[in-house]
């Protein structure tokens, strides 16, 4: 799906088809708040799912993925309009915290009042489908074409204060003694859903090993990372847990549900995601209702799911009650910890009493959070976008050198995922809720700075949740849980 122009509906639309649930209530019902405790009633009978797949294909839709909660499909806008008696239209929605953007164009259907929802009642698939959710673009929470030269395995030397992985991350997040004792995430299956993975020489230099990239529905070119985001952020994960069993699911930006379901199908211990939507209302769109159910379903299967809390956004699914919501703390050169305005901290308007974040990783300061020097594919979007300008308005690297300094809560989430992998190694029986509670209890309190205009205070606060993660303390407590 190409970038949307203001007057142009794309040639191919990605969407999620929801089969009638066994509980009788649609996942699109506004009153439903789907969590791991309730998600089972939104599953569907296998025979009805198979019937839905058959009928979708018969009516001209490409079936890309069949998940527990929904079916990823694609077709032309004309096909959607013909089968479901509707018109596909363009709408603008405000977004914040995304460099160079104040709004994003989304697709909507004229046959319902719910944003992004296609009513299936008056269609030949009414007997199998309760509704269709049109795909929405998600955004990564770090600043925002192909390889020209083989990049160096060593980062460029710059005079401004920044962190060099893995060493600085290990030190500041207190994982050094843990690694010395042989706890490095050995064999723990971690999946990252992101923009892809490029085999930068940095990974082989540090013996960081990745499995073959899995393509989510609609994604292409598994050997490339056109953005650079996934490649760079994976270093945050490897720095904390270098011996994990790692897989990247490359995502099509307009089918995050399909990519997330592809990650769940790999049956991992942990899924980490650094993307989302800015949800300032008290309700979710049709597509985000499907994503809500997909996240709840993963956690109900014992998978620990982490999402970034956002960079100046009310991030969803970062606010979902089942996830580990990850914010940011900036550690100064003298070791003083402070909340950063680059990271979000807020009370959800969708889920009453849900505070985000739960815990924090390392995130830089405004304007660009150019804080961690990370490897990327030479000449990709991040390599180009951050180059040239003097820090802090750029990272002072070359646009084709395969290195860029960035962070955001996109970096913090995989850092915490790495700590979760260490915890799972020492205690494989830990549930997702136990992992989150241990992270919260063992965090280091941050009392300086502010996040999202919320001051950091003594104890739990909106700026940093429970504070900056402490890998050593979290592992020690994980050992004691029966």
Buried (B, 14 or more C-beta within 10 A) or exposed (E): BEEBEEEEBBEBBBBBBBBBBEBEBBBBEEEBBBBBEBBBEBBBEEEBBEBBBEBBEEBEBBBBBBBBBBBBBBBBBEBBBBBBBBEBEBEEBEBBBBEEEEEBBBBBBEBBEBBBBBBBEEBEBEEBBBBBBBBBBBBBBBBBBEBBEEBBBEBBEBEEEBBBBBEBBBEBBBBBEBBEEEBBBBEBBBBBBBBBBBEBBBBEEBEBEBEEBBBBBBBEEBEBBBBBBBBBBBBBBBBBBBBBBBBBBBBBBBBBBBBBBBBBBBEBBBBBBBBBBBBEEEEBBBBBBBBBBBBBBBBBEEBBBBBBBBBBBBBBBBBBBBBBBBBBBBBEEEEEBBBBBBBBBBBBBBBEEBBBBBBBBBBBBEEBBBBBBBBBBBBBBBBBBBBEEEBBEBBBBBBBBBBBBBBBBBBBBBBBBBBBBBBBBBBEEBEBEBBBBBBBEBBBBBBBBBBBEBBBBEEBBBBBBBBBBBBBBBBBBBEEBE
